[in-house]
Structures are given as structure tokens and as C-alpha cells.
Amino acid sequence: MQKTTQKTTTKHTDFPNYFAFGKDNYRWMLIGLAVIVLGFILMYGKEDIYDTRKIIVAPVVVLVGFAIQAYAIMKKSAE
């Protein structure tokens, strides 16, 4: 008679499968990224280089986007 061997596959559960941040953190990161992109879009253009929108408003919008990113990283995840 032949002896049959079966391979059993087991999942290694040594490391839990989870993300570094929670769902809410990633949502805030996407919002921050969108605000940063909006700031760079406001800076774009070939007309008046010393326009108030380009030298004041757009950099402030970019800084607000980076502040949102910092908040998203530091925020304690509820999960």
C-alpha cells in the first residue's frame, strides 16, 4: 500500500495584520494632501508673479495642508 502524505498549510500568526494608522487618520492624510495640491495649484500661473494669491494665500494654504498632515500623523487612532 502507498502511504499518502498531505501537506498542511498553516498561517503564521506571529505578526498581526494591521496598518500603522486607522481609517480616520488616512482620511485626514488625504484631506491634507488635497489641500497641499490646492495650494500648489494656486501658485501656478504665468501672469503677475507678485500677485497676492501667489505670494501670500497659496503658501499659507500649503502650510495649512502640512499642518493637517501633522495632525493626521499625531492623532490617536480609535481602532
Buried (B, 14 or more C-beta within 10 A) or exposed (E): EEEEEEEEEEEEEEEEEEEEBBEBBBEBBEBBBEBBEBBEEBBEEEEEEEBEEBEEBBBEBBEBBEEBBEBBEEBEEEE
